[in-house]
Every structure is written in structure tokens, then in C-alpha cells.
Amino acid sequence: MKFIKKLRRNEEGATAIEYGLIAALIAVAAITAMQSLGTQLSTTFNKVSTELTNANTA
């Protein structure tokens, strides 16, 4: 019986799960932000490349 009471009071597993969920949420947010930033950077570099090509041929 003492073992069951001790198990109910032990919250280390719950804390580890909470930290895992927080880490997963941060990872999802970071991936989303990086994808958006990557798309914007790609667009910017393509625009600069086009402008340089047009300036070079003119």
C-alpha cells in the first residue's frame, strides 16, 4: 500500500512530460518561423539576382 501512495505522490514523470511538451511546442514554433523566413530570403535573393542580371545586360 505504501508503494501505491508513494507512486501517486511522485510527480517526476509528469514534470518530464510537461518539459517534453514545452520543447515540442517551441520546436514547432521555430520550424514555422524558419520556413517563413526561408521563403522570404529566397524571394529576396531571387529579386537581387534578377536585378543584378538586368543591370549587367543594360
C-alpha positions in Angstrom: 0.0 0.0 0.0 2.9 2.4 0.8 4.2 1.8 -2.7 1.0 2.9 -4.3 0.8 6.1 -2.1 4.4 6.8 -3.0 3.7 6.4 -6.7 0.7 8.8 -6.5 2.9 11.5 -4.9 5.8 11.0 -7.3 5.4 13.7 -10.0 8.8 13.4 -11.7 7.2 11.6 -14.7 4.6 14.3 -15.1 7.2 17.0 -14.9 9.3 15.3 -17.6 6.2 15.0 -19.9 5.5 18.7 -19.3 9.0 19.7 -20.3 8.8 17.4 -23.3 5.5 19.1 -24.4 7.0 22.6 -24.0 10.1 21.6 -26.0 7.9 20.2 -28.8 5.8 23.4 -28.9 9.0 25.5 -29.1 10.3 23.3 -31.9 7.1 23.6 -33.9 7.1 27.4 -33.5 10.8 27.6 -34.5 10.3 25.4 -37.6 7.3 27.5 -38.7 9.2 30.7 -38.2 12.2 29.4 -40.1 10.1 28.2 -43.0 8.6 31.6 -43.4 11.9 33.3 -43.1 13.4 30.9 -45.6 10.7 31.7 -48.1 11.2 35.4 -47.7 15.0 35.1 -48.0 14.6 33.0 -51.2 12.4 35.7 -52.7 14.8 38.4 -51.8 17.8 36.6 -53.2 15.9 35.9 -56.4 14.9 39.5 -56.7 18.5 40.7 -56.2 19.8 38.2 -58.7 17.3 39.4 -61.3 18.2 43.0 -60.7 21.9 42.2 -61.0 21.3 40.3 -64.2 19.3 43.2 -65.6 21.9 45.8 -64.6 24.6 43.7 -66.1 22.9 43.4 -69.5 21.9 47.1 -69.7 
